[in-house]
Amino acid sequence: MVFLREVLYRVCEQSINQNLTSDQVMQLEEMAMQIALKMAEADLAKTQNSTAKVLQDPKVQKMWDQLVNGYPPVSTPTGNTGVAGGTSAASPTPSSKSVKH
């Protein structure tokens, strides 16, 4: 997080230039961490909200179901499913492939 890096850099800079005590530095670093955490939580809530809206789309729900439950077998012109033991159109058998030497 760029914010956190920048704040911690400034705290370090102030600790040197202002002769802050270690307790003051620790307090400033803790405040920076708490603010960064709140920012991250807000960003997560925003992302979850937009994701929930997208998941309400029937097309997205269908894609999600296919991803979670597995894709149905795709039939080829020969009727094979393209699963183990069969052949698929994407991978021709050696006999159907012309080889030039």
N, C-alpha and C positions, 0 to 999 in steps of 0.2 A: 504494500500500500504506500503510495507516494506521500500521502498525508503524514503517516506515522514516521516515515524516514525523515521527512523534513522537520517535523516537530522535535524528534529526538536529536537531530543535528543542532537545532536551535537551543535546546535545553543544554546540550553539551557546551555549546558556544557561550551561553549565558553563565554556566557554572564556572567557566574559566575567567570570563571578563568581569563578572559581578561578584566573584568570590563567594558563591553560594555554598552552604554547608551540604554535607552528604544527605542529610534529612530533607533539605529543600529540593535537592536534585531528585531524590527518590519520590517525593511528593509530586513534582512536576511530571516525572516519567509515568507514574501511576495514573495521573490525570489524563495524560496523552493516550495511554493504553485504553482507559475507560471510554474516552471519546471515540477512538478508532473502533472499539468494539460496538459502540452504539451506531456508528456509521455503517459498519458491516451488517449489523442486525437489520437496520432500515433497508439496506440494499437487498438483503435476502428476502425480506417481506415483500418488497416491490417485485422482485423476480418471481417469487412464488405466486403472487397475485396475477401477474401477466401470464405465467405458465398455466394457472388454473383456467383463465379465460380461453387460452388456446386449446386446452384439452376438452373444452365443451364443444368444439367444432366436430361434427360427425366424421368428417374425412380424417381428422387427426386421431379421433378415437379408433377408427378402423385400422389406421396404420399402427397405432399403439397395440391394439389387440393382435395384429399380425406379428409384431415384434415380440411381444410377450408370449403368445401362444404358439408361435412358429408359423412359418409361411406354409400355405397349402401347396402340395406338389404341383408343379407346372407340367402340363401335358405337352408332349411333342407330337408332330404330325404322325409318327408311327405308333402313338399310344403309350410309349414308355413315359415314366414319370420323371426321369432324370435323377433318380435316387440310386443308391448302391445296387449293383447288379444289373442295372439297365443302362442304356446309352442316352445321352442327351444331344440335342442339336448343337450345343456349344462345344462338344468334344467328339468329333467324328472318329469312327473306328479306323484302324490302319487300312482296312480293305477299301474303304470309301474315299480315302485320301490319295490323291495322285502324288507320287514321289518321282522327281526327276533326278537322274544320276549324271 
